[in-house]
Amino acid sequence: MKSFFEGIGTLFTDYLFVPFHWLREMELTNWWGANTINWIFIIICCVAMVYWVKQLNLHKANNEDTQDTTAHSFLK
């Protein structure tokens, strides 16, 4: 059983985390390049938020939005 967990540790530290080690080393020379992945995720989240708000406004304009403020019937 010990070798199973050591195998999992080896898999992650020697193979799956190699890109993160590369980014960590790259940060010392080029901060913008090392954080490119973070900027991509931020842009994706911003686009998703804008799309979500537009869809909410679309449903509100079509009166498809129900404003029931009670979560359960026993709160009425």
Contacts in CASP RR format, 6 or more apart in sequence:
PFRMAT RR
TARGET T0000
AUTHOR 0000-0000-0000
METHOD contacts of the structure
MODEL  1
MKSFFEGIGTLFTDYLFVPFHWLREMELTNWWGANTINWIFIIICCVAMV
YWVKQLNLHKANNEDTQDTTAHSFLK
23 34 0 8 1.000
23 37 0 8 1.000
24 34 0 8 1.000
26 33 0 8 1.000
26 34 0 8 1.000
27 34 0 8 1.000
27 35 0 8 1.000
56 65 0 8 1.000
59 65 0 8 1.000
70 76 0 8 1.000
END
